[in-house]
Amino acid sequence: MKLTDVVKLKVGSPQFRIKESLLRETPSYNIYSQNHLEEDLAGIKLTADQPRQIRTQEKVTTLVTNDVVFSLISGKAAIVNQQHQGYLYTQNYVVLKPDGQLDERYLVYLLNEDQNIAKQFWLGLQGSSVTKYTVKQLRELKLPKLPPMAQQTTIGEIYVKQHHLQALKQRRAQNEALLQLARLKEANQRWTN
């Protein structure tokens, strides 16, 4: 079964075609980036960076909480968190809308972790000078036999929670390192003053 048998694809707005407006009353959109996708995958805010913004009167593609978004740059998928609701996504991203046969979190797990899918992507990238995934590759992906929905849901939930836990552990380790460095600095200042 192909991905497109159970999932609809919606490619983002071509960024170079969006006409910017300087008028303040024009709607303003935050632009979804790779950092935002990583935050959605981790389930926590990872950076204090401010998102790029664009003002336009044109119809653009925007994200909705719980959309499955796939990056054509990194080949990673994530589920959009509430903090990225309404962000404009460009042609570098594809929103995947599964029908009732495929759990969203399980789809993210398959795209990010399944070895057979990784091999299909890898074969499609061979000979390419730029590592970028294509919508054509997504459309032609062959999915493994799908487990029952209850099992998909369980695998998907565990996968998402594992990413969240891993991000929290990394943040804790960074905070502990900063604390130790501050203590060392304080100790060093005692001796040097």
Backbone as ProteinMPNN parsed JSONL, in Angstrom:
{"seq_chain_A": "MKLTDVVKLKVGSPQFRIKESLLRETPSYNIYSQNHLEEDLAGIKLTADQPRQIRTQEKVTTLVTNDVVFSLISGKAAIVNQQHQGYLYTQNYVVLKPDGQLDERYLVYLLNEDQNIAKQFWLGLQGSSVTKYTVKQLRELKLPKLPPMAQQTTIGEIYVKQHHLQALKQRRAQNEALLQLARLKEANQRWTN", "coords_chain_A": {"N_chain_A": [[0.84, -1.169, 0.0], [0.539, 2.223, -0.815], [1.627, 5.376, 0.576], [-0.083, 7.462, -0.175], [-2.465, 6.155, -0.438], [-3.679, 6.147, 1.995], [-3.29, 8.627, 3.061], [-3.636, 12.135, 2.664], [-1.876, 14.664, 0.934], [-0.64, 17.947, 1.473], [1.017, 20.497, 0.128], [3.135, 23.183, 1.166], [2.943, 26.833, 0.869], [4.529, 28.39, -1.922], [7.319, 30.13, -1.123], [8.751, 32.124, -2.512], [6.857, 33.191, -4.173], [5.082, 34.592, -2.655], [3.694, 37.672, -2.124], [4.904, 40.302, -0.36], [3.556, 42.664, 1.969], [3.612, 46.049, 3.046], [1.82, 47.337, 4.546], [0.376, 48.006, 7.679], [-2.089, 46.998, 8.483], [-2.345, 44.661, 7.162], [-2.575, 41.111, 7.29], [-0.315, 39.328, 9.426], [2.074, 36.754, 9.465], [3.735, 34.168, 11.234], [6.593, 32.372, 10.224], [6.962, 28.979, 9.718], [9.627, 26.916, 10.76], [12.603, 24.791, 10.601], [13.538, 24.593, 13.235], [11.15, 24.923, 14.639], [9.824, 22.585, 13.916], [11.461, 20.713, 15.18], [10.968, 21.439, 17.828], [8.258, 20.781, 17.968], [8.443, 18.029, 17.674], [9.898, 17.377, 19.962], [8.202, 18.298, 21.903], [8.538, 20.447, 23.56], [9.604, 23.867, 24.071], [12.575, 24.767, 22.524], [14.385, 26.764, 21.85], [15.004, 30.308, 22.229], [14.595, 31.828, 20.079], [13.11, 34.23, 17.906], [10.406, 33.854, 15.679], [10.595, 34.205, 12.089], [8.746, 36.668, 10.31], [6.052, 37.488, 8.071], [4.161, 39.755, 6.165], [1.21, 39.631, 4.373], [-1.379, 39.779, 1.896], [-2.199, 37.705, 0.514], [-3.572, 34.408, -0.089], [-2.461, 31.915, 1.978], [-0.789, 28.894, 3.079], [-1.465, 27.538, 6.211], [-0.666, 26.195, 9.447], [-2.381, 23.873, 11.583], [-3.143, 22.983, 14.908], [-2.144, 19.726, 15.821], [-1.745, 18.878, 13.206], [0.033, 16.711, 11.002], [3.227, 17.276, 10.092], [5.683, 17.243, 7.562], [9.087, 17.586, 6.884], [10.691, 18.557, 4.002], [13.28, 19.171, 3.936], [14.757, 18.036, 6.101], [13.67, 15.503, 6.256], [12.181, 14.68, 8.375], [9.321, 14.129, 10.482], [6.628, 15.58, 12.383], [4.183, 16.318, 14.936], [2.138, 19.085, 14.956], [2.308, 21.43, 17.537], [0.263, 23.367, 19.798], [1.407, 25.915, 20.127], [2.391, 26.565, 17.627], [0.257, 26.897, 16.025], [-1.439, 28.278, 13.282], [0.855, 29.173, 12.029], [2.589, 30.017, 9.058], [3.355, 27.741, 6.541], [5.91, 26.802, 4.293], [6.885, 25.777, 0.922], [8.758, 23.941, 1.646], [7.723, 22.181, 3.389], [5.285, 19.627, 4.072], [1.947, 18.957, 4.754], [0.436, 16.186, 6.185], [-2.457, 14.374, 5.96], [-3.944, 11.876, 7.463], [-6.291, 9.253, 6.67], [-8.931, 7.436, 8.287], [-7.553, 5.031, 8.734], [-5.001, 5.204, 9.724], [-3.09, 6.152, 12.442], [-2.118, 9.372, 13.577], [0.194, 9.862, 15.185], [1.472, 7.432, 14.966], [2.041, 7.48, 12.26], [3.976, 9.518, 12.238], [5.953, 8.189, 13.698], [6.504, 6.047, 11.868], [7.514, 7.482, 9.611], [9.78, 8.686, 10.688], [11.284, 6.624, 11.87], [11.043, 4.004, 10.732], [12.825, 1.477, 9.142], [12.536, 0.454, 6.545], [11.168, 2.492, 5.22], [13.057, 4.514, 5.513], [15.056, 3.448, 3.898], [13.799, 3.555, 1.396], [13.639, 6.345, 1.056], [16.397, 6.923, 1.061], [17.292, 5.573, -1.256], [15.965, 7.09, -3.142], [17.326, 9.459, -2.917], [19.849, 8.997, -3.901], [22.53, 9.877, -6.041], [21.822, 12.454, -6.104], [22.849, 15.794, -5.782], [22.146, 17.59, -3.863], [20.868, 17.127, -0.675], [17.722, 16.702, -0.422], [14.397, 16.045, 0.194], [11.572, 14.916, -1.737], [8.231, 15.718, -2.862], [7.286, 13.869, -4.615], [8.713, 11.566, -3.829], [7.515, 11.151, -1.339], [4.853, 10.628, -2.134], [5.198, 8.206, -3.416], [5.999, 6.454, -1.474], [6.073, 3.269, -0.017], [4.146, 1.698, 2.329], [4.592, -0.325, 5.287], [2.818, -3.34, 6.296], [0.007, -2.377, 8.08], [-0.466, -2.296, 11.591], [-3.209, -3.185, 13.861], [-5.48, -0.508, 14.776], [-5.482, 0.111, 17.558], [-2.971, -0.799, 18.384], [-1.329, 0.819, 16.767], [-1.922, 3.311, 17.898], [-0.909, 2.98, 20.506], [1.876, 2.534, 20.0], [2.472, 4.959, 18.705], [1.876, 6.861, 20.749], [3.752, 6.142, 22.737], [6.107, 6.633, 21.325], [5.999, 9.456, 20.869], [5.956, 10.365, 23.542], [8.43, 9.398, 24.381], [10.224, 10.96, 22.889], [9.657, 13.448, 24.038], [10.429, 13.009, 26.716], [13.183, 12.51, 26.327], [14.01, 15.046, 25.403], [13.507, 16.582, 27.684], [15.34, 15.419, 29.465], [17.743, 16.11, 28.215], [17.612, 18.888, 28.448], [17.726, 19.104, 31.239], [20.296, 18.058, 31.726], [21.851, 20.004, 30.439], [21.221, 22.243, 32.021], [22.284, 21.382, 34.498], [24.989, 21.289, 33.829], [25.48, 24.005, 33.321], [25.064, 25.001, 35.892], [27.152, 23.752, 37.312], [29.344, 24.918, 35.994], [28.984, 27.574, 36.754], [29.42, 27.347, 39.506], [32.115, 26.564, 39.481], [33.27, 28.842, 38.378], [32.706, 30.684, 40.395], [34.188, 29.555, 42.528], [36.735, 29.761, 41.447], [37.006, 32.537, 41.303], [37.147, 33.197, 43.99], [39.698, 32.318, 44.657], [41.304, 33.824, 42.991], [40.902, 36.469, 43.665]], "CA_chain_A": [[0.0, 0.0, 0.0], [1.289, 3.476, -0.869], [1.25, 6.397, 1.549], [-1.221, 8.243, -0.683], [-3.704, 5.37, -0.325], [-4.279, 6.395, 3.307], [-2.918, 9.967, 3.512], [-3.677, 13.235, 1.697], [-0.73, 15.557, 1.075], [-0.858, 19.351, 1.137], [2.312, 21.172, 0.09], [3.083, 24.566, 1.623], [2.978, 27.953, -0.077], [5.858, 28.723, -2.454], [7.715, 31.358, -0.439], [9.201, 33.144, -3.458], [5.694, 33.769, -4.856], [4.267, 35.365, -1.711], [3.956, 39.11, -2.222], [4.882, 40.953, 0.956], [2.898, 43.96, 2.079], [4.163, 46.911, 4.087], [0.694, 47.925, 5.277], [0.248, 47.445, 9.03], [-3.361, 46.287, 8.661], [-2.243, 43.392, 6.449], [-2.294, 40.003, 8.219], [1.073, 38.951, 9.63], [2.211, 35.324, 9.744], [5.025, 33.605, 11.613], [6.978, 31.346, 9.255], [7.371, 27.715, 10.335], [11.009, 26.579, 10.397], [13.114, 23.505, 11.069], [13.56, 24.656, 14.698], [9.782, 24.706, 15.116], [9.539, 21.159, 13.754], [12.187, 20.023, 16.256], [10.218, 21.705, 19.061], [7.032, 19.985, 17.923], [8.822, 16.639, 17.893], [10.321, 17.261, 21.364], [7.079, 18.636, 22.78], [8.897, 21.585, 24.41], [10.316, 24.957, 23.397], [13.997, 24.478, 22.602], [15.175, 27.981, 21.688], [14.305, 31.569, 22.483], [14.57, 32.556, 18.809], [11.839, 34.768, 17.436], [10.154, 33.373, 14.314], [10.51, 35.194, 11.0], [7.361, 37.03, 10.013], [5.766, 38.053, 6.756], [2.828, 40.342, 6.004], [0.706, 39.43, 3.014], [-2.824, 39.696, 1.729], [-2.444, 36.51, -0.288], [-3.996, 33.181, 0.582], [-1.278, 31.106, 2.26], [-1.045, 27.661, 3.828], [-1.125, 27.678, 7.628], [-0.745, 24.96, 10.23], [-3.398, 23.708, 12.611], [-2.698, 22.079, 15.965], [-2.269, 18.289, 15.544], [-1.363, 18.513, 11.838], [1.301, 16.009, 10.835], [4.014, 18.052, 9.136], [6.896, 16.562, 7.125], [10.075, 18.509, 6.339], [11.404, 18.092, 2.818], [14.688, 19.505, 4.158], [15.383, 17.062, 7.003], [13.063, 14.178, 6.163], [11.56, 14.361, 9.654], [7.914, 14.475, 10.662], [6.226, 15.913, 13.757], [2.803, 16.77, 15.094], [2.168, 20.508, 15.288], [1.824, 21.815, 18.861], [-0.607, 24.545, 19.833], [2.188, 27.146, 20.009], [2.66, 26.834, 16.212], [-1.049, 27.048, 15.354], [-1.54, 29.472, 12.449], [2.105, 29.502, 11.356], [2.63, 29.794, 7.614], [4.373, 26.776, 6.143], [6.335, 27.01, 2.912], [6.999, 24.592, 0.063], [9.705, 22.999, 2.254], [6.964, 21.331, 4.312], [4.055, 19.015, 3.567], [1.034, 18.493, 5.792], [-0.091, 14.859, 5.864], [-3.759, 14.162, 6.603], [-4.328, 10.469, 7.356], [-7.701, 8.898, 6.797], [-9.175, 6.697, 9.526], [-6.796, 3.78, 8.845], [-3.643, 5.455, 10.175], [-2.971, 7.072, 13.562], [-1.174, 10.455, 13.26], [1.471, 9.669, 15.887], [2.102, 6.257, 14.365], [2.579, 7.956, 10.982], [5.228, 10.215, 12.569], [6.896, 7.118, 14.038], [6.917, 5.363, 10.64], [8.336, 8.353, 8.765], [11.049, 9.007, 11.344], [12.03, 5.488, 12.419], [10.932, 2.738, 10.004], [14.007, 1.236, 8.311], [12.122, 0.26, 5.161], [10.866, 3.826, 4.687], [14.358, 5.204, 5.419], [15.74, 2.893, 2.721], [13.136, 4.12, 0.211], [14.107, 7.728, 0.938], [17.809, 6.899, 0.716], [17.401, 5.196, -2.669], [15.488, 8.232, -3.926], [18.293, 10.556, -2.827], [21.113, 8.633, -4.534], [22.846, 10.612, -7.253], [21.411, 13.838, -5.926], [23.928, 16.589, -5.183], [21.56, 18.272, -2.703], [20.026, 16.225, 0.092], [16.396, 17.261, -0.187], [13.347, 15.08, -0.107], [10.604, 15.471, -2.685], [6.835, 15.319, -2.718], [7.164, 12.637, -5.402], [9.165, 10.463, -2.969], [6.455, 10.921, -0.344], [3.7, 10.007, -2.799], [5.523, 6.847, -3.847], [6.389, 5.624, -0.335], [5.298, 2.054, 0.25], [4.026, 1.488, 3.767], [4.519, -1.724, 5.731], [1.474, -3.746, 6.71], [-0.367, -1.59, 9.254], [-1.052, -3.045, 12.71], [-4.532, -2.677, 14.243], [-5.471, 0.887, 15.235], [-5.118, 0.188, 18.974], [-1.515, -0.955, 18.462], [-0.766, 2.043, 16.187], [-2.078, 4.374, 18.899], [0.04, 2.711, 21.594], [3.232, 2.783, 19.498], [2.576, 6.395, 18.462], [1.917, 7.572, 22.034], [5.045, 5.869, 23.372], [7.123, 7.324, 20.529], [5.919, 10.895, 21.148], [6.364, 10.57, 24.938], [9.871, 9.138, 24.468], [10.907, 12.168, 22.393], [9.464, 14.491, 25.044], [11.285, 12.651, 27.849], [14.566, 12.705, 25.901], [14.253, 16.495, 25.37], [13.567, 17.046, 29.074], [16.61, 14.953, 30.029], [18.804, 16.934, 27.633], [17.522, 20.206, 29.076], [18.213, 18.957, 32.617], [21.753, 17.901, 31.665], [22.41, 21.325, 30.115], [21.08, 23.094, 33.21], [23.255, 20.915, 35.486], [26.314, 21.716, 33.363], [25.564, 25.451, 33.565], [25.192, 25.188, 37.337], [28.518, 23.364, 37.689], [30.259, 25.94, 35.485], [28.818, 28.767, 37.604], [30.107, 27.038, 40.768], [33.554, 26.604, 39.214], [33.627, 30.253, 38.2], [32.659, 31.29, 41.737], [35.336, 29.036, 43.266], [37.946, 30.342, 40.841], [37.074, 33.949, 41.673], [37.581, 33.254, 45.391], [41.137, 32.13, 44.707], [42.018, 34.844, 42.22], [40.681, 37.814, 44.233]], "C_chain_A": [[0.896, 1.246, 0.0], [0.771, 4.44, 0.192], [-0.008, 7.138, 1.099], [-2.537, 7.46, -0.697], [-4.43, 5.68, 0.98], [-4.014, 7.811, 3.843], [-3.058, 10.965, 2.368], [-2.517, 14.171, 1.993], [-1.124, 16.98, 0.691], [0.467, 20.082, 1.269], [2.12, 22.628, 0.495], [3.164, 25.579, 0.501], [4.398, 28.172, -0.596], [6.276, 30.099, -1.936], [8.096, 32.469, -1.415], [8.037, 33.795, -4.215], [4.818, 34.624, -3.947], [4.663, 36.834, -1.804], [3.797, 39.733, -0.845], [4.186, 42.295, 0.871], [3.536, 44.749, 3.213], [3.064, 47.546, 4.931], [0.507, 47.221, 6.617], [-1.054, 46.661, 9.233], [-3.391, 44.939, 7.925], [-1.951, 42.277, 7.452], [-0.807, 39.643, 8.238], [1.122, 37.478, 10.021], [3.63, 35.019, 10.221], [5.327, 32.491, 10.621], [7.543, 30.134, 9.994], [8.759, 27.343, 9.827], [11.381, 25.195, 10.929], [13.18, 23.461, 12.597], [12.177, 24.394, 15.28], [9.402, 23.23, 15.004], [10.222, 20.359, 14.859], [11.481, 20.228, 17.596], [8.933, 20.883, 19.104], [7.331, 18.515, 18.188], [9.197, 16.401, 19.359], [9.178, 17.533, 22.336], [7.392, 19.75, 23.757], [9.594, 22.647, 23.562], [11.803, 24.734, 23.603], [14.869, 25.725, 22.513], [14.319, 29.199, 22.007], [14.219, 32.403, 21.212], [13.165, 33.039, 18.476], [11.619, 34.284, 16.003], [10.179, 34.527, 13.309], [9.043, 35.453, 10.72], [7.259, 37.591, 8.61], [4.345, 38.612, 6.785], [2.407, 40.153, 4.554], [-0.815, 39.382, 3.02], [-3.199, 38.446, 0.942], [-2.917, 35.35, 0.569], [-2.757, 32.298, 0.74], [-1.675, 29.862, 3.043], [-0.585, 27.867, 5.268], [-1.373, 26.355, 8.35], [-1.856, 25.025, 11.265], [-2.834, 22.736, 13.641], [-3.071, 20.638, 15.595], [-2.094, 17.91, 14.078], [-0.094, 17.682, 11.905], [2.048, 16.759, 9.744], [5.313, 17.304, 8.858], [7.817, 17.587, 6.482], [10.767, 17.878, 5.137], [12.894, 18.398, 2.923], [15.371, 18.401, 4.97], [14.844, 15.646, 6.853], [12.428, 13.727, 7.458], [10.111, 14.815, 9.667], [7.66, 14.779, 12.13], [4.753, 16.275, 13.745], [2.839, 18.192, 15.625], [1.546, 20.753, 16.661], [1.01, 23.099, 18.759], [0.165, 25.848, 19.639], [2.504, 27.513, 18.556], [1.383, 26.879, 15.366], [-1.035, 28.346, 14.539], [-0.249, 29.887, 11.778], [1.998, 29.185, 9.866], [3.695, 28.743, 7.33], [4.622, 26.888, 4.645], [6.403, 25.686, 2.157], [8.03, 23.592, 0.583], [9.018, 22.008, 3.189], [5.702, 20.826, 3.637], [3.228, 18.593, 4.771], [0.416, 17.184, 5.307], [-1.367, 14.635, 6.656], [-4.169, 12.707, 6.422], [-5.845, 10.287, 7.387], [-7.841, 8.044, 8.056], [-8.355, 5.436, 9.724], [-5.427, 3.946, 9.498], [-3.637, 6.51, 11.277], [-1.882, 8.101, 13.255], [0.193, 10.237, 13.912], [2.217, 8.446, 15.347], [2.714, 6.619, 13.01], [3.907, 8.679, 11.206], [6.31, 9.19, 12.905], [7.41, 6.431, 12.767], [7.878, 6.217, 9.816], [9.709, 8.615, 9.369], [11.906, 7.789, 11.662], [12.006, 4.206, 11.594], [12.088, 2.576, 9.02], [13.669, 1.072, 6.832], [11.825, 1.607, 4.499], [12.16, 4.623, 4.531], [15.118, 4.735, 4.179], [15.127, 3.449, 1.434], [13.571, 5.568, -0.016], [15.554, 7.764, 0.451], [18.015, 6.569, -0.761], [16.967, 6.338, -3.576], [16.453, 9.404, -3.928], [19.601, 10.253, -3.539], [21.299, 9.396, -5.839], [22.483, 12.076, -7.167], [22.538, 14.614, -5.25], [23.441, 17.339, -3.945], [20.646, 17.292, -1.988], [18.724, 16.934, 0.415], [15.381, 16.223, -0.637], [12.332, 15.739, -1.028], [9.194, 14.976, -2.374], [6.609, 14.017, -3.486], [7.601, 11.428, -4.578], [8.105, 10.123, -1.933], [5.287, 10.171, -0.962], [3.949, 8.54, -3.119], [5.963, 5.924, -2.707], [5.468, 4.428, -0.19], [5.322, 1.826, 1.744], [4.084, 0.002, 4.098], [3.066, -2.062, 6.059], [1.16, -3.029, 8.018], [-0.932, -2.479, 10.355], [-2.456, -2.503, 13.012], [-4.41, -1.278, 14.866], [-5.043, 1.014, 16.699], [-3.604, 0.085, 19.148], [-0.811, 0.268, 17.871], [-0.776, 3.169, 17.221], [-1.071, 4.201, 20.025], [1.472, 3.024, 21.162], [3.446, 4.283, 19.307], [2.689, 7.198, 19.745], [3.271, 7.383, 22.716], [6.155, 6.621, 22.634], [7.159, 8.822, 20.847], [6.386, 11.19, 22.573], [7.86, 10.35, 25.116], [10.665, 10.344, 23.98], [10.817, 13.3, 23.412], [10.388, 14.25, 26.247], [12.763, 12.883, 27.523], [14.916, 14.204, 25.885], [14.358, 17.06, 26.782], [14.882, 16.635, 29.737], [17.779, 15.781, 29.491], [18.807, 18.324, 28.258], [18.072, 20.147, 30.506], [19.737, 18.852, 32.636], [22.427, 19.237, 31.346], [22.351, 22.256, 31.315], [22.066, 22.693, 34.306], [24.666, 21.338, 35.105], [26.51, 23.207, 33.602], [25.755, 25.749, 35.051], [26.615, 24.858, 37.799], [29.534, 24.404, 37.213], [30.181, 27.214, 36.318], [29.526, 28.549, 38.945], [31.618, 27.089, 40.595], [34.04, 28.04, 39.06], [33.693, 30.961, 39.557], [33.867, 30.845, 42.58], [36.642, 29.644, 42.756], [38.103, 31.805, 41.244], [37.526, 34.121, 43.129], [39.092, 33.175, 45.488], [41.892, 33.262, 44.004], [41.851, 36.248, 42.774], [41.453, 38.013, 45.497]], "O_chain_A": [[1.886, 1.308, 0.728], [-0.369, 4.336, 0.645], [-0.895, 7.407, 1.909], [-3.599, 8.033, -0.938], [-5.644, 5.503, 1.076], [-4.455, 8.155, 4.94], [-2.652, 10.686, 1.24], [-2.206, 14.442, 3.152], [-1.844, 17.196, -0.284], [0.982, 20.266, 2.372], [1.087, 23.234, 0.211], [3.417, 25.239, -0.655], [5.358, 28.146, 0.175], [5.659, 31.11, -2.273], [7.793, 33.636, -1.167], [8.218, 34.843, -4.834], [3.91, 35.307, -4.422], [5.821, 37.192, -1.591], [2.723, 39.702, -0.245], [4.22, 42.972, -0.156], [3.95, 44.176, 4.221], [3.35, 48.219, 5.921], [0.482, 45.992, 6.684], [-1.107, 45.758, 10.068], [-4.347, 44.175, 8.055], [-1.158, 42.474, 8.372], [-0.136, 39.653, 7.207], [0.305, 37.012, 10.816], [4.603, 35.545, 9.68], [4.429, 31.75, 10.221], [8.476, 30.251, 10.788], [9.042, 27.437, 8.633], [10.595, 24.529, 11.603], [12.912, 22.42, 13.197], [12.049, 23.718, 16.3], [8.738, 22.687, 15.888], [9.631, 19.431, 15.412], [11.403, 19.305, 18.407], [8.564, 20.352, 20.152], [6.553, 17.832, 18.855], [8.864, 15.364, 19.932], [9.193, 17.047, 23.467], [6.622, 19.992, 24.686], [10.106, 22.361, 22.479], [12.25, 24.532, 24.732], [15.978, 25.741, 23.046], [13.091, 29.131, 22.049], [13.813, 33.564, 21.261], [12.173, 32.355, 18.728], [12.55, 34.302, 15.197], [9.833, 35.663, 13.632], [8.202, 34.567, 10.873], [8.227, 38.094, 8.04], [3.442, 38.007, 7.362], [3.153, 40.475, 3.629], [-1.445, 39.001, 4.007], [-4.38, 38.166, 0.731], [-2.695, 35.312, 1.78], [-2.088, 31.973, -0.241], [-2.77, 29.791, 3.601], [0.535, 28.312, 5.517], [-2.174, 25.525, 7.921], [-2.215, 26.097, 11.752], [-2.136, 21.785, 13.293], [-4.175, 20.374, 15.118], [-2.271, 16.744, 13.724], [0.76, 17.914, 12.76], [1.57, 16.87, 8.615], [5.963, 16.797, 9.772], [7.387, 18.368, 5.633], [11.355, 16.801, 5.24], [13.683, 17.94, 2.097], [16.424, 17.894, 4.583], [15.492, 14.69, 7.277], [12.16, 12.54, 7.641], [9.724, 15.75, 8.966], [8.378, 14.302, 13.009], [4.157, 16.506, 12.693], [3.496, 18.471, 16.629], [0.415, 20.346, 16.925], [1.069, 23.816, 17.76], [-0.362, 26.79, 19.048], [2.851, 28.661, 18.28], [1.443, 26.897, 14.137], [-0.659, 29.397, 15.058], [-0.24, 30.86, 11.024], [1.381, 28.193, 9.477], [4.816, 28.845, 7.828], [3.7, 27.044, 3.845], [6.035, 24.631, 2.673], [8.166, 22.504, 0.022], [9.66, 21.1, 3.718], [5.128, 21.479, 2.766], [3.735, 17.954, 5.693], [-0.062, 17.084, 4.177], [-1.359, 14.699, 7.886], [-4.681, 12.33, 5.368], [-6.574, 11.044, 8.028], [-6.885, 7.962, 8.828], [-8.443, 4.816, 10.784], [-4.759, 2.956, 9.796], [-4.118, 7.626, 11.079], [-0.829, 7.741, 12.728], [1.227, 10.407, 13.266], [3.447, 8.438, 15.282], [3.783, 6.121, 12.657], [4.858, 8.476, 10.451], [7.447, 9.309, 12.45], [8.618, 6.251, 12.607], [8.924, 5.739, 9.376], [10.693, 8.752, 8.642], [13.131, 7.9, 11.718], [12.903, 3.379, 11.756], [12.306, 3.435, 8.165], [14.431, 1.503, 5.967], [12.192, 1.829, 3.345], [12.344, 5.326, 3.537], [15.749, 5.539, 3.493], [15.849, 3.777, 0.492], [13.84, 5.969, -1.149], [15.9, 8.529, -0.45], [18.82, 7.21, -1.437], [17.531, 6.533, -4.653], [16.414, 10.246, -4.826], [20.395, 11.165, -3.764], [20.37, 9.545, -6.632], [22.805, 12.854, -8.066], [23.115, 14.151, -4.266], [24.24, 17.684, -3.074], [19.76, 16.695, -2.6], [18.629, 17.672, 1.396], [15.503, 15.617, -1.702], [12.242, 16.965, -1.094], [9.003, 13.954, -1.715], [5.832, 13.164, -3.056], [6.949, 10.384, -4.612], [7.828, 8.951, -1.678], [4.788, 9.201, -0.392], [3.025, 7.726, -3.096], [6.266, 4.753, -2.937], [4.245, 4.555, -0.233], [6.389, 1.766, 2.357], [3.676, -0.835, 3.293], [2.202, -1.186, 6.095], [1.954, -3.068, 8.958], [-1.785, -3.326, 10.088], [-2.845, -1.468, 12.471], [-3.367, -0.92, 15.413], [-4.31, 1.941, 17.041], [-3.021, 0.798, 19.964], [0.2, 0.713, 18.414], [0.212, 3.882, 17.4], [-0.445, 5.171, 20.453], [2.2, 3.706, 21.883], [4.482, 4.817, 19.701], [3.504, 8.117, 19.831], [3.864, 8.341, 23.212], [7.046, 7.186, 23.269], [8.23, 9.387, 21.069], [7.125, 12.149, 22.797], [8.495, 11.039, 25.915], [11.67, 10.712, 24.589], [11.787, 14.027, 23.624], [11.043, 15.173, 26.731], [13.509, 13.396, 28.357], [16.007, 14.584, 26.31], [15.199, 17.919, 27.049], [15.472, 17.416, 30.484], [18.7, 16.112, 30.237], [19.865, 18.874, 28.563], [18.801, 21.045, 30.928], [20.395, 19.481, 33.465], [23.464, 19.561, 31.926], [23.309, 22.974, 31.599], [22.629, 23.559, 34.976], [25.457, 21.707, 35.973], [27.581, 23.632, 34.035], [26.516, 26.644, 35.419], [27.206, 25.599, 38.584], [30.474, 24.736, 37.937], [31.2, 27.862, 36.56], [30.163, 29.467, 39.463], [32.326, 27.599, 41.463], [35.105, 28.4, 39.562], [34.613, 31.733, 39.826], [34.488, 31.661, 43.26], [37.531, 29.991, 43.534], [39.218, 32.26, 41.499], [38.212, 35.09, 43.455], [39.705, 33.873, 46.296], [43.006, 33.605, 44.401], [42.599, 37.145, 42.385], [41.381, 39.082, 46.102]]}, "name": "protein", "num_of_chains": 1, "seq": "MKLTDVVKLKVGSPQFRIKESLLRETPSYNIYSQNHLEEDLAGIKLTADQPRQIRTQEKVTTLVTNDVVFSLISGKAAIVNQQHQGYLYTQNYVVLKPDGQLDERYLVYLLNEDQNIAKQFWLGLQGSSVTKYTVKQLRELKLPKLPPMAQQTTIGEIYVKQHHLQALKQRRAQNEALLQLARLKEANQRWTN"}
